[in-house]
Structure formats: C-alpha cells, structure tokens
Amino acid sequence: MDFIEACKELISIDSSPSNGTGDASQFVKTLGETLGFTVHVEEEIQRGINEANVICFPGEKEDRVHLMLQTHLDTYDPGAFALWESTGRNPFHATIHDDKIYGLGVADTKLDYLCKLYAAKDFIGKKALKSFAVVGTYGEEYNMNGSVRLLRHTLQADRVLVGEPTNFDLVTSGKGMANIEITIPFSIEEMQAKTEHDSGEGQSTQCKIFKGVPAHSSQPLKGQNAIEKLFRYLQNLPEQILLLEIDGGTNYNTIPIQSLVEFDLIPLQGTTMNQKISKIYNRIQELKLEFEKIEDAEFDPPITTLNIGMIRSYSDHLKIMGCVRWPPIVKETTHRQWMEDLKVFCAGLGAEFRVRDYKRPFAMDRQVDFVSLCSEAIRSEVASSRLTTQPVTNEANVFHKLGLETLTFGPGQREGNSQTPKESISIDSLNKAVRIYKNIIEQVCF
C-alpha cells in the first residue's frame, strides 16, 4: 500500500478512548504482514473496550530486542466534529491541503508509527547486529496500561525511542503527571429541589454556555479553559442558587473548549454545590501560586501546572477531573504534600479527592551513547535538531522507570497543533521522519 494511502486509512479508524485501538491494530497487522513483517497482536479488554498492542518484527518474533521504536496508536477524544473545519467537519477524514495532512492523530501520533514501519521495512531479511521492533501501544491518552502490559508480559528491550511530536528535537526529559478526580455530593435539599424542579410545571431556568481556546494540556496558559470561565461566572452569582446541570470537557488531560451550566435562582439553605465549587476552585488557585515558587528553566512552562479538563453533574454528585504535571526538579515529597493538602481541603467540604493515575517525571543522562547515536542520525537530515525537554507525560515515563534507556522523538508540532481541531503535519516532515528512522536503525542496530 502506498504510504500516503496508508496514512489516510489509519486516520479514518477511530482510536479515541471511547472506541479503543482494536480496529487500528488490525489494520496495522494486515499492513505489516503485507510489507513482510512478522506481526504479533496483544489484545485486551479495558473498560469494556477492545484495546491492543501491535508489534512488527523484521524477522522472527522475539521476546527481547535491543531497540524498540514505539508509538501510541490511540488519540484523544475529538470533541465536537463541527470544529474540524479543515477535514470537512470529520476528524477521521484525512485531508491534504498545501502539502499538509489534517486530521485526528496525524501528528499525535498515528502517522509516526507508519513512518517507523515504512523505515523498518527496508531492513527485512537483513541480518542486524542488534535486534529491533516497531511497536504500537494503547492507552497513552488514558493510563498507559498498554506500555506497562507490553514490558511485563510480551517484549523486553534495552533502549526505546518513544514517538511524540517534537518537531525533530530529541527529548531527554519529561514532566510527571497525576490524573486527579474530585467528587462533590449534592445535599439532600438540593436533590429534593432538583426532583421537584424536574417534575413541576412552569419552572424557569437559566443556561449559560462558555467557549474556550484549545491548546495542549501541558501548556494551559496557551489556551483558554472553558470550565474555569464557568467557575468564575458562578462566583458572581448568589451562593444559594440551585445548580441543575454542569457539563464541560471530554477528558482529564485536554483543555476544555466548551462548558455549560443550567441553574435556577431558588434560594436554598445550608452549604450549596455552588459554594463548594467556589471554595475548591479558590483553593486550586492558591495551590497554583505554590507551584510558581519552584521553577525548572529547562521546561516550558518551567513550573508545575494543573489543568481542569472535565466536569460532569449527576443525580447525586458532581465530578471534576484534571491533571497535574510537574518537572523533575520538584521533589516527590513536595508533590505528594500538595496533593494531600488538596485532599484534606476537599474532605472538609464533604468531597472526595483521588489521584487516579500517577507517573513520575523522567530524565535521561545526555552523556549516554544512545543519545549521541540518535542525535547524529537526526542531524543528518535536520541540522537544527536540539536536545531538549517537553512538559508532557507519555510512555517515556513508564519505560524509563522500568530501567530502559529512553528518548522521545518525532515529526510534527505539538504547541498549537496537537490536541486541537487544526491538527496537521506536512508530508515533507513525514518523509523526512522515514529517512531519520532508517538512519537511527542503522546507527543503533547495524
């Protein structure tokens, strides 16, 4: 199959968290076998959804390789299709304009996998000094369980090159991330008032919709958070109002671009949901001021960040989800104390705070041989390539923690591109990436 045709086909397959990577892995399996690879697919049901890791070997299947070329096949949730103007309002319809491919996952990171696959096919049948494999994993946008399962049950490796849009820079360090969840109960009076409101006649409500500006959740200040706009609006309303519905965002680790609140100006007694939300939001703002006291100049932004990515109201409670990202300079004890302080504060309001997932920062020694080999291979095509850091968390955090020499690299732009409805990548960058991955395989394995 032609490379560009394969790109379009893979983008057309929904591999967002709500659909899983099962279908995408089957396409990659068929493509890999057609190209001559030995392909192993490892399937698993997660949250009732079919997920899969797919591993392509240039020779026989192995339990351990020297070099793993890894990319996640899942994407974030696309949100409202109407925002994807460049793809005819269909995020799964890869569209080419002026040498750029637009669509969900073109930069982050489904097409990076194809770059690696088409680079590796030239080595099929050749005897390498050190073995390698091209690996596609699931769960990067949720909990990275695919990478954890891969190393524990299927494939060991000495070195791994993790695929992320780095604009051809080589990333040696990344921030840690904690996915957080706050559950706030409605009072008995509020639940009774909601029931009476829904069953009554002639009831009046008000509804307000807020719009945000997309950006990658690792750099929240470069976007506008629609949920935080909602919180600030509520703080200007009477505290004792009845909140009927609140909704916003699609995932804990994206910047929400839309939120809404429906309420009635019914005077209530006691502590209301509106008061609880306001207090928690104010505490989060105070915590952000604490974050600013510890800076790591190697990162942009240089501080710990907290992004509120999703909010949902249910019959008896409201749930807030978000993510905290911190640089390696922040001590683990300091980060845990921040989270404990927020937990205690929420408990004082009758709310429950939980850390749902936790990944430590990673930092590779830039003096190791793997760094120089990859740098040389990259600079043969992109002379301006730098050694740098990224404020994101990905499979590199998992692999490095488990003892692998780990670097992050890939074509495409993250800032203002990844996790936005304008996501795109140039065809020239994809072709260049194929050549670079060939160089890396030759440098490291031959």
N, C-alpha and C positions, 0 to 999 in steps of 0.2 A: 504494500500500500504506500502511495506517495506520502511524504512527510506532512505536508500541509493538509492533505485529506485526512490523515490520521489525527492531526490536531483538531480539526473541525469535529470529527466523530467523537473524540474523547470529551470535548467540551459539551457536546449535545447530551451527554449522560449525566443525570443529576446525581452528584455525590455529596450533597449537603447533609448536615447531621440528621435531617428528618427522613432522608432516603437511604443513606449509607453508601458504602463503596463496593457492594457486591456486584452490581452491574458493571461498574468501571473496571473492576478487577477481571471480570470475564472477558471484556473487550481487550484488555492488555494481555491476558493469557493467549487469546487467539492470535493477536498481532505478534506477540513474542514468538510463538511457535511457528508462525508463518515466516518470520525473519530467520529462524533457525536456532532459537534459544531452547534450552531445557527449562520448562516453567513449572514452578510449584506454587499452588494457591492454598492459603491457610484461611479457612472460613470460620466465622464465629458469629453468634447472635448476641448483640449488645443492645440493651434497652428495647428488645423486640425487633431490632433492625438488623438486616444482613450486612455484616462487615467482612472485609477480607484484606489480608496482606498478600502481595504477589511478588515472587522472586524469580528473576530471569538469570540463568547461568549460561555463560558462553560455551560451557562444556557439560560434563556430568554434574548432577546435583551433589552438593557438598553440605556438610554440617558446619564448616568453618571456612571463612575466606579472610584474606589479608585486608582487602579493601571493599567496603560497602558503599555503593553510590545510592543514597536513599532520598526519596521524595514522598511527601504525603499526597495521597490521591483524593482526600476529602477537601471540601471547600466550606466557607461559611454560608449561612443562610442568605439567599439573595435579597430578601425583603420584597418590597413592592416591585412587581415587574415593570410598572409604568415608568420607573426611574431609569430603566436601562434603554435610554434613547438610541444609543449607538448600535444596538443589536435588534432594533425593531421591537423594543419592549419585551424581549425574550432573552434572559441572561444565558440560556443554554444554546442560543443560536450564534455560533462564532461568526463574526462579520469582519471583513477586511476593508479598511479604508486607508489609503495613502501608506501602504506598507506596514500597517499595524493591524493586529488581530484583537478584536474586542470580545469580551465575554467573561462569564464567571469562571475563574480558575486559570485564565490564560497566563497570568503572572504568578499567582499564588495558589498552587504550584503545579498544576496538572501537566502543563506543557514542558516543564523542566524534566519531568520523568521521561517524556518522549525524546527530549534532547539526549539524555543519558542512554536510552535504549538504542537510538539510531547511531550514537557514537560507538557503543559497545559491540554492535553487530559486525563491525569491521574486524573484530578480534576472534570471531567464532572460528574454531578449527586451528587457531594458532596456540602454540604452547607458551604459556606465561611462566615467568619465574615465580610469581606470586599470584594467587587466585583472587578473583573479584566477582561481584554480583551486582545487578541492578535491582533495587528493592523499592516497591511501592507500599506504603503503610496507611492504615486508617487511624482516625481519632485525634489528629493534631488539633482540630478545631474544638474538641470536646475534652479529652482527658489523656490522650497519647497512649492509650492502652495497647494500640497496635504495635508500637515500638517495644513496649515492655514485654508483650507476649512473644514478639519475634525473637528477642535475645534470650528469653527464658526457656523457650520450647523449640525453636526452629533453626536459628542461624547465629553463630558466634562470629565475631570479627575483631581484627586488631585496630583498624582505622575506619572511620566513616566520614563521608562528605555529605552533609545534610543540605537538601535543596530548599532554598528560600530566595525571594527576590532581593538581591544585594547590589544590583547594578554593577556586577562583575568585581566588586570588592570581596576580599576574603575576610570573613568574620571569625575572630578568635575568642570572643566573649559575648555573653548574652545575659539579660536580666532574668531573675527568678519570677515566678508568678504563683499567686494563690487565688483560686476562684472562691469567692465568698457569697454567702446567702443569708439574708435576714428575713425571718418570718415574723410578721406582726399580727396579732389576733385582733379582730373586731370585738368590741364589748358586746355584752348581751343586749344592751339597749340599742346599739347600732344595728345588730342583726334583726331585732324585732322591728325597728323603724324601717329597715330595708324591705322586710317582708310586707309590712303594711303599705309601704310606698308602691311596691310592685303590684299589689292586689287592689289598691284603691283607685278611685276614678277622679279624674280632674287634677291629678298630681302634676306639678310643674318641676322641671329640672333645667339645669344649665349645663352646657357642654363646651369645653374649650380644647382645641387641638393645637399642638406645638410642633414646629418643624426644626430640625437640626441640620447640621452640615457634616457629611461623612468624613472620616479620617481613620487611620489605623488606631486601634485602641491603645497601643503602646505610646502614642503621642496625642493624648486627649486635647491638649491646648490648641492643636492644629485643626480641630473640628469644633462643632457646637453640639452639645449634648441636649437632646430634646427632653430627656427626663429631668435633668437639672433645671431646665426652664420651667417645667411643670412644678417642681418643688418650690422654686422661688415665687411662682404665681400663687400657690397655696398659702404661702406665708403672708400674703397680702389680703387674704380672706379671713372672715371670722373663724376663730378656732373651733367653735362648737357646731360647725356645719356637718351634714350627713354626706359622706363620700359614697357614691353608689358604684362607680366603676373607675378603675385606673388601669391603663394599658400602655405599654411602650417598649420598644426594642424587640430584638429577635434572639439575642444570645448574650451571655455574660461578658464576652470579650469583644464586642463590637460597640462602636459609638452609635447610640440610637438616633435615627433621623426623624422619628415621629413618636409622639405620645399624645394621650388624651385623658381627660378627667371629666366625669359626669357627677354632678353634686346637686343637693337641694339645701336651701338655706333654712332647714329645720333646726331650731335651737335644741341642742342636746345637753344632758347633764354629764358630769364625770369627765374623765380623760378620753378624748376622742382620737380616732385614727389620724385626723389632721394634725393634732398636737404631737402625737408620737412620731409621725413622719418628719415634722418640722424639727423636732429635737434631735432625731438621728441624723438628719441632713446637716444640722449645725455642728454636731459632733464630728462628722466626717470632714467638714470644712476645717475644723480645728486640727484634726489629725493631719490634714494636708500641710498645714503650717509646720507641724513637727517634721514632716518629710523633707521640707525645704532646708532644714538645718544640716543635712548630710548630703553632700554633692560628690559625684564622681565625674570629673571633667572628661573622661573617656567616652561618656554616653550622651546622647541627645534624645530626650531631656536628661540632665545629669542627676535627677532626683527620683525618688520613689513616686509612683503615680497610682491613683485609684480611679477607676472608671466604672460608673454605674451603667450597666449595659442593658438591663431588662427589668421591668416591673409588671406584675400581674395582680389583679384583685380576684379573690374567690369568695365563696359564700360566707366563710367564717374567718378568713385571714387575707393578708396581703403579703406578697413575696417580692423582695428586691434582690437582684443578682448582679454581681460585678466582679472585677478582677483588680488585684494589687500587683504591681511589678516593681521590683527593687534591684538595684545594681549590686555587684559583688562586694562593694565597699561597706555595705550595710551588714552589720553583724547579725547572725541568725537570732541571737537572743534579743536584739533590738526589734527586729521584725516581729518576732513572736509576742513581745510585750505590747507592741502596737495593736496586734490582733486581739490579745487578751483584754486590753483596755476597752476596745470596741465591744467585745463580747459582754463584759461586765456592765457597760453602759446600757446596752440593749436589754439585758436581763432586768435592769432596774425599771424598764418600761413594760415588762412582761413579754418582751420579744426574744426570739432565739437567734443567735448569731452562730454560723457554722462556716468552717473552711472546708469546702467540698473536695478540693484538689490542691496539691502543693508541689511545686517544682523549684528546686534550688537554682541559683544562678550558676553559670558555668564560665570558666576562664582557662584557656589553654596557654601553656608556655610557648611563646613565639619563637623560642630557640630550637624547638624540636625539628627533626628532619622533615616530617610531614608538611610543616608549614612552608619550608623553603622549596620543596618539590612542587607543591601546588602553586605557590607564588610564581615560580619560573614558568610553569605550564600556562598559567593565566596571562602573564605579561607578554608571552609570545604573540598573543592576539590583542590584548588590551594593555598597552604600556602604562596607562594611568591607574591601573588597579592598585588598591591600598590594602594594608592590614588595618582592620577597624573593628568596631563593636556594633551591636544592634540592641535596641531597647526591648526586643521581643523575646518570647519564650517559645521554644519549639522542641523537636526531638533531640536536638543537640544537648539540652539539659539532661535528658534521660540517658543518652549514650555516654556522656562524659561522667555522670555519676556512677555508671556501671563499669568504668575503667577503660573505655575506648579513647584513643586519640581522636578528637572530634573537631571538625571545622564546618563552617556554614558558608555556602556559596550558591549563586545562581544568577541568571539573567533577569532583567526586569526591574522596575522601580517599585519600591514599597510605599514611600511617602506620597500621599495624594493620589494613589493609584490602587494599591491593594485594599481590599475590603470597602471599595466604593463601586457604584454603578457605572463608573467610567473606566473600569479595569481594562488595561490593554498592554500589549507588548509588541515590539517591532519584529518583523520577520527576520530582519538582519541580525537582531540580537539572538534569536533562536538559532540561526545558522552558525553564528559565532560561538554560541554555547556548545553546539555539537563538536566543533573543532577543538574547543578548550577541553572538553571531557575526553576526547581522544588523546590529547596531549597529557592529561593527568593520568590516564590509564597506562600510557606508555612510560611515563616518568616513574610511576609507583610500582608497576607490576611487570615491566619487561626490561 
